[in-house]
Amino acid sequence: MNIDTAKSFATEANLDKHLKKVGLDQARPLKVRNTQGRWTAVFGYALSGVQNPPSIAHFGFPVIN
Protein backbone atom coordinates (compact mmCIF):
# COMPACT_ATOMS: atom_id res chain seq x y z
CA MET A 1 0.00 0.00 0.00
CA ASN A 2 1.34 3.40 -0.84
CA ILE A 3 0.31 6.71 0.62
CA ASP A 4 -1.96 7.54 -2.33
CA THR A 5 -4.00 4.35 -1.99
CA ALA A 6 -4.36 4.59 1.79
CA LYS A 7 -7.67 5.63 3.31
CA SER A 8 -7.75 9.43 3.27
CA PHE A 9 -9.90 12.34 4.37
CA ALA A 10 -10.49 15.88 3.14
CA THR A 11 -9.71 17.43 6.52
CA GLU A 12 -7.50 16.63 9.48
CA ALA A 13 -10.57 16.84 11.74
CA ASN A 14 -12.30 14.11 9.70
CA LEU A 15 -9.20 11.92 9.96
CA ASP A 16 -9.09 12.46 13.73
CA LYS A 17 -12.77 11.56 14.03
CA HIS A 18 -12.28 8.34 12.05
CA LEU A 19 -9.16 7.32 14.00
CA LYS A 20 -11.10 7.74 17.24
CA LYS A 21 -14.07 5.79 15.84
CA VAL A 22 -11.90 2.77 14.94
CA GLY A 23 -9.82 3.00 18.12
CA LEU A 24 -6.53 4.05 16.53
CA ASP A 25 -6.31 7.57 17.93
CA GLN A 26 -4.01 6.42 20.76
CA ALA A 27 -1.78 4.30 18.48
CA ARG A 28 0.64 7.19 17.81
CA PRO A 29 -0.32 7.91 14.20
CA LEU A 30 1.83 10.14 12.05
CA LYS A 31 -0.70 12.32 10.25
CA VAL A 32 0.38 13.27 6.73
CA ARG A 33 -1.06 14.57 3.48
CA ASN A 34 -0.92 12.51 0.29
CA THR A 35 -0.13 13.88 -3.17
CA GLN A 36 -3.77 14.88 -3.64
CA GLY A 37 -3.62 16.97 -0.45
CA ARG A 38 -5.86 14.60 1.54
CA TRP A 39 -5.12 13.59 5.14
CA THR A 40 -4.11 10.06 6.11
CA ALA A 41 -2.17 8.38 8.89
CA VAL A 42 0.94 6.21 8.89
CA PHE A 43 1.69 3.92 11.82
CA GLY A 44 5.01 2.57 13.08
CA TYR A 45 4.96 -1.20 13.63
CA ALA A 46 6.70 -1.16 17.01
CA LEU A 47 5.69 2.35 18.07
CA SER A 48 1.95 1.90 17.62
CA GLY A 49 1.48 0.05 20.89
CA VAL A 50 -1.13 -2.13 19.19
CA GLN A 51 -0.84 -5.84 20.04
CA ASN A 52 -1.31 -6.83 16.40
CA PRO A 53 0.11 -3.92 14.31
CA PRO A 54 -0.68 -5.56 10.92
CA SER A 55 -4.36 -5.29 11.88
CA ILE A 56 -4.05 -1.52 11.35
CA ALA A 57 -3.77 -2.18 7.61
CA HIS A 58 -7.27 -3.69 7.79
CA PHE A 59 -8.52 -0.13 8.37
CA GLY A 60 -6.76 1.11 5.21
CA PHE A 61 -3.70 2.76 6.75
CA PRO A 62 -0.05 1.94 6.02
CA VAL A 63 2.16 0.39 8.70
CA ILE A 64 5.92 0.84 8.46
CA ASN A 65 8.64 -1.06 10.27
C-alpha positions in Angstrom: 0.0 0.0 0.0 1.3 3.4 -0.8 0.3 6.7 0.6 -2.0 7.5 -2.3 -4.0 4.3 -2.0 -4.4 4.6 1.8 -7.7 5.6 3.3 -7.7 9.4 3.3 -9.9 12.3 4.4 -10.5 15.9 3.1 -9.7 17.4 6.5 -7.5 16.6 9.5 -10.6 16.8 11.7 -12.3 14.1 9.7 -9.2 11.9 10.0 -9.1 12.5 13.7 -12.8 11.6 14.0 -12.3 8.3 12.1 -9.2 7.3 14.0 -11.1 7.7 17.2 -14.1 5.8 15.8 -11.9 2.8 14.9 -9.8 3.0 18.1 -6.5 4.0 16.5 -6.3 7.6 17.9 -4.0 6.4 20.8 -1.8 4.3 18.5 0.6 7.2 17.8 -0.3 7.9 14.2 1.8 10.1 12.0 -0.7 12.3 10.2 0.4 13.3 6.7 -1.1 14.6 3.5 -0.9 12.5 0.3 -0.1 13.9 -3.2 -3.8 14.9 -3.6 -3.6 17.0 -0.4 -5.9 14.6 1.5 -5.1 13.6 5.1 -4.1 10.1 6.1 -2.2 8.4 8.9 0.9 6.2 8.9 1.7 3.9 11.8 5.0 2.6 13.1 5.0 -1.2 13.6 6.7 -1.2 17.0 5.7 2.4 18.1 2.0 1.9 17.6 1.5 0.0 20.9 -1.1 -2.1 19.2 -0.8 -5.8 20.0 -1.3 -6.8 16.4 0.1 -3.9 14.3 -0.7 -5.6 10.9 -4.4 -5.3 11.9 -4.0 -1.5 11.4 -3.8 -2.2 7.6 -7.3 -3.7 7.8 -8.5 -0.1 8.4 -6.8 1.1 5.2 -3.7 2.8 6.8 -0.1 1.9 6.0 2.2 0.4 8.7 5.9 0.8 8.5 8.6 -1.1 10.3 
